[in-house]
Amino acid sequence: MDNPHLRIALTTNSLIQCDANFAAAKQVVFYDVTAEESEFVDVVHFRRGAKKGPGGGKGKAGGCVMEDMGDDDGHGHDPLVERVEALKGCSVLFTLGLSDLAAVRVHNERIFPVKSETVRDIDEVIAHLQRLLRGGAPLWLRRVMRRCDGRRLPLDEQAI
């Protein structure tokens, strides 16, 4: 993609929908998106999903997403580290849910987290994002645009 673009990440268990919480997702898929086109970039599979049991790793109504996660090795392993590391180079994370701790860590990497109220097809999320880009992107979206080389595109250089 030669135009300024967004690299987005979407949390998924099905690979066709944004249908997983950040801490419990089996995969994260990555796309480069411009106002006119999108291109699949990669998928990252995680060693393990959430613990099975009540809720099956999908969280419990009213419960914390992080209740599904635990130390992998009993030695203080932080389950968010590999997930946040996988997002490096992205501009926006679309997810079904994430804890406050995860949101802070994602934001500290200069990635804008977007929590969805409902499960949505990945194609639908991309189409909505492209409509935003074509119709005059909101400020939060313009701030995360990137050049072809992956560097952030300053607001004064944007022709949106």
C-alpha positions, 0 to 999 in steps of 0.5 A: 500500500503506497497511500497513508494507511492504518495497520489495524489488529482485531481479536478473534477466535473464528478468524472471520469475526471480531469475536474475542476479548483481548486477554482471551483471544486465540488469535489477532489478525492484522490488516493494512487499511486505506480509504479505498482498499484493505490488505491482510497482513498477518495472523498471530496465534497465541499458545493458549487461550483463556482457562476453560470452565464457567464461561468457557474462556469467553468471560462471564457476564458482569465479570472481569475479562482478566478472571479468565487468565492466570499465570502460565507457569506459576512463576509470575508470568504476565499473560498480557505481555505477549499479546501487547508485544504482538500489536507493535506497529499497529495503530488501532486495536478492535476487540470485543473487550479488554480490561483497564490494565490491558487498555493502559498497556495497549495505549502506552504502545500508542495503539488506540483500543476500540471496544465493540459492543457486539460481535462483528464480521471483520469485513464489516469493521474494515468497511466501517473504518473505510467509511470514516476515512472517506467521510472525514476521519475523526481526530482520534483516527487522524492521529494514528495514520501512518506513512508507507514506511510505518511512521506516524503521519503528522496532522498537518501532512494529512489530506483527509 
